[in-house]
Amino acid sequence: MTAPQNPITRAIWDGTLPIKFSLDSTEAAALGAKAIVEPYFIEAPRCSYFPLWTSQIRKYFVDMALNFIGDDADIWYDVDGTPLKWHYPIGLLYDLHTGYRPDSNSPPPLPWPVTVHFKNFPADKLIRAQAIDATQDFFMSMIKEADFLRNGSTKKVMNLSKNDQTQLWDGLWSKYLTSWKFWSVNYRLVINDGQMPKHIPIRIYLPDNCPVIQEPISPIDENGNQLTLGDVLHQVLPELFPSPLPSENASAAPVPVIHGIIPQLEIPI
């Protein structure tokens, strides 16, 4: 398999986010900036990670005559004063930190304004090791978790060769050039040969630095009926979703956002 055939999967894979990176104004003078440093703009895949762009961002600002001799692990990002967790995908961070609701009449402005820091790494709030290798390790650990939940073991992932794992990662972060690498390996991981998965790998992220919710979620109930997204949210977060179906006052009710869209609660999980 060389590319996603499902149109929804294709839309997710192709999803991008325009970002405006600005140097923290209080650090500019300390880093030797003699004038206003122009922001740096990129269009990043939603499924990508900030550490994959750090070297490029660092080069831009250093070329603007910044006196920075640290390494990429010293560089960090924030939005409105909140440090961004580098091990979260960029699209997820955007949805979390902007409170983005696709049904809103006033969506957040684009490009997304992100502040770049070269000093004062917040070690009490962020994991220090944010190199590309660390990001890859974190990504592969999530793949193993998903494999275990889906199949009851990590056999499929553990059977991947080192080259397969490299292809999976390279295809993700350089997807425009080598998407076939990702999909040729990913297809082998997610295909179930007609078998119902034991559990659905799902994580629920809430705003305001709430803990991530991850529970074993069966795709069917005790009677063999398929569970819907609404069923799962009602089961896991009954206070936020008191009913599996949308409330009458839907505009004020919380909604799930997946890759920048609001899915219907009635769809099978």
N, C-alpha and C positions, 0 to 999 in steps of 0.2 A: 504494500500500500504506500503510495507516494504522496498523498495529500488527503485531507478530510473530505469525504464525499457528502456527508450530511450538511445541509446548508446552514443549520444552526451552529454546528461545530466549526464550519468554515468562517462564519461571522465572528465567533469568539476568537479563533486563531488569528484573524486579520484585524482584530480590534486594536486601536492605537489611541494614544492620549498626547495632545500637545502640552509641553511643559516649558515654563519660563524659569530658569535658574538665575537667581540674583545673589550676589555676594553680600553677606551680612555687613551692614553699614558700619557697625562698631568695630569690625575687624579690618576693614579696608585700609585705614591709615596704619595700623600696627603691622600690616603685611606689605607696607611700602607703596600703596596705591597713591599716585600723585593727582589723580583726577577721578571723576566718576567712572566706574567700571560698568560697561554695558552688559546687560544680561545675556545669557546663553540659552538658545532655544533648541529643543529637540522634539521629535515625534516618536515616543517610545511605545513599544507593544505593551498592552495591558498585562500580558502574562510574563513580562520581563521583571527584572529586579534592579534597584538602584546601583548596587555594586558593579553591575555590568557596564554602567555608564560613567563610573567615577573617574577612571583614567582619562577619558575623553574630556570630561568636565574640568578635571584638574589641569590638563594641558591648556585648555582655553584660558583659564584664569591666570595660570603661571605665565603664559605668553603675553598676558596683559601687564607684565612686569611686577607680578606679585612675588614677594620674597618668601617663598614657602619651600622648606627643605624636608618636610615630613613625608610620610608615605600615604597611600590611599586609605589605610585603616584609620588615619587621623581625621578624615573628611566625613562629615555627617550632614544631614538635611533636617529641616523643620518646616512646619506649616503653622503659621499663627502662634509661634512659640512652643509648639509640641513636636518633639523629636520624632522622626519617622522611622519605624522599625524596618531595617534593611532586609530582613528575611521574609517580609510580606511582599507579594506581587504588587507592582505599581498600581494596577487597576483597583485592587482591593484597598490600598492606602487612599486612593482618590475617593472612592465611595465612602469609606469610613470617616475621613477627615473633612469632607465637604458636606456631609449629611445629604449627599446627592439623592434626590428622588426624581426619576424620569417623568413623573406625572406633575411635577411642580411647574408653576407659571414663571418662576424666576430661578432657573438653574444656575449653578455656580459659574463664574466667568472662566473662559478659556482664552489663552493657555493657562494651565494651572500654575499659580505662583508658588514656587518652592525656594526657600532660602538655603544657600550653601554656607557651611561653616568649615573653617580650616583650623580652628582653635577650640579649646575648652570642651573636649569630647565628653558628653554626659554619661560616664560609665555606670552611673546609678540607674540609668533608664534604658540604655542600649547595650546589647552584647558587643564586646570590643572587636572580636575577630570578624571583620566584615569584608574580607578578601573574597575574590571570585571563587577560590577553592572552598572556602567556608560556606558560601552560598550554594555551591554545587552539592556539598555534603548535606546541607539542610534539605535541599530539594530531593535528593535521593532518599533521605530518611522519611520524607513524606510519601514518596512512592512506595517504600516498603510498608509503611503503615496502611496505605490504601490497599495494597496487595493482601495483607493479612486480614483486613476487615472484609474484603470482597471474597476471598477464597479460603480463609481459615489458616493460611500459612504464607510465608514469604518466598515460596518455592519459585514462582515465576521470576521474581526480581533476582533472587540468588543465583538463578540459572543464567542470568545475563553475563556475557563476557565483559571484560574491561572495555573492550572496543564498543560493545553495545551501549554501555552506560555513558561512554563519551559521546556516542552518536546521539543519544537521547538528550543530553545536556546541550551539546553544540547545536543541535537542531532547534532547541527552544530559544536560545539567546541570539542565534544568528539566523533566525527562521526565514528571512527573505531569501537567503542564499542557499540554505541547506534544509528546508522544511522536510524533504524526503527522509532525512536522517531520523528526525523525531518520529515521524509517523510509521516508518518501517519497524521501529522498536515498540512504540506505544501500542500499535495494533496487537502485538503479541501479548501485551500485558492486560489489555482490557477485554479481549475476546473471551467469551465464557463457553463457547462450544454448545450453545443452547441451554446451559445450566443456569438456574436462578442463583445470583450471588447470595452469599450468606448474609452479608450486611452491605449497606450503601456507605461508602466513605464520604462523610459530610462533616464540615466544620461550620459553626455559626459564630460569626464575629459581631460583637455589639460595639457601639461607640463608647466614648469616654473611658477608654482603657479598661473596659470590663474584661474578665477572664474569657478566653475562648471556650466555647462549648463543643464538646465532642463526645458523643455517645454512640454505642452500637445500634444502628437503625436497620431493622429488617425491612425488606421491600414489600412484605405481605403481612397481614394480620393473622391471628390465630385461626381464622376461618379460610385462609388462603386468598383473601381479597387484596388487591394491590392497594398499598397505602399511597395517599396523595401528599403533596408538599404541605398542604394545610393540616393533614393528620399529624405529620411529623412535628411541625412547629407547635401545634396544639399540645402534643405529647411532651415536648421538650421545654416549651416556654408557655405554659398555660396562662400566666398572668398577662403576657403580651398578646397571645392569640387564644382567647377564651373559647373560640369556636373554630373548627376546621374550615369554615366558610367565611367569606368577607362579611364584616359587620355592615349594618345599615348606614352608619356614618363612616364610610370607607375613607373619606378624605382626611379624617383625623386619626385613623387607625395606623399602627405600624405596618410596614410592608417589607417583604424580603427583596433584596436587590442582588441579582446575580450577574456579574459581568456587565453592569451598567443598565440592566433592564429589570422590570418588575414582572416576574413570572406569575401566571395564574395559580391560585392555591389549589385548583382542582386537578392539576396535572399529576400523573403518577410520579412518585419520588424517583 
